[in-house]
Amino acid sequence: MSEYVIRYSIIPPGLGPDDYEPADLEQREHLVDVPGEQPSVATIHSTVKALLPPGSGVAILSVRDPGEG
């Protein structure tokens, strides 16, 4: 497991890409344990998505090591 600070937007269930403006979405930033030493983008995406209510989508905005300022 590796810890990363991940900033992401939550896409509510039932919304398609034409149904919202990115600036209107709720954004969060969390310290997340991600499997693997150098996880792929797909692994990071699925790990964050698993934290959200069923049917929600996620847009990853940034990923950084917690030691970086």
C-alpha positions in Angstrom: 0.0 0.0 0.0 1.1 3.5 -0.7 -0.4 6.7 0.7 -1.3 9.6 -1.6 -3.1 12.9 -1.2 -5.8 12.7 -3.9 -7.9 15.7 -4.9 -11.0 14.7 -6.8 -14.5 15.8 -8.0 -17.6 13.7 -7.3 -20.0 13.2 -10.2 -23.4 12.4 -8.7 -25.2 9.3 -9.9 -27.2 9.7 -13.0 -25.3 12.6 -14.5 -23.6 12.3 -17.8 -20.8 14.4 -19.2 -23.2 17.0 -20.7 -25.2 17.4 -17.5 -22.8 19.5 -15.4 -20.0 22.0 -15.4 -16.8 20.7 -13.7 -16.6 23.8 -11.5 -20.1 23.0 -10.0 -19.0 19.5 -8.7 -18.2 18.9 -5.1 -14.4 18.6 -4.7 -12.6 16.7 -1.9 -9.0 16.0 -0.9 -8.1 13.0 1.2 -5.1 10.9 2.2 -5.8 7.6 0.6 -4.1 4.2 0.9 -3.7 2.8 -2.6 -2.6 -0.7 -3.4 0.9 -1.1 -4.9 4.1 0.8 -4.8 3.5 2.7 -8.0 -0.2 2.3 -8.7 -1.7 2.9 -12.1 -4.2 5.7 -12.8 -6.9 3.0 -13.1 -6.0 1.6 -9.6 -6.1 5.1 -8.1 -9.5 5.8 -9.8 -11.1 2.6 -8.6 -9.8 3.0 -5.1 -11.3 6.5 -4.8 -14.5 5.4 -6.5 -14.9 2.7 -3.9 -15.1 5.4 -1.2 -18.2 7.0 -2.8 -21.9 6.1 -2.8 -22.8 3.5 -5.4 -23.4 5.0 -8.8 -21.2 8.0 -8.2 -18.4 8.9 -10.7 -15.1 10.4 -9.9 -12.8 12.8 -11.7 -9.2 12.7 -10.3 -7.8 16.2 -10.3 -4.4 15.6 -8.6 -2.3 12.9 -6.9 0.7 13.7 -4.8 2.9 12.2 -2.2 2.0 13.3 1.3 5.6 14.5 1.9 5.3 17.0 -0.9 4.1 20.5 0.0 
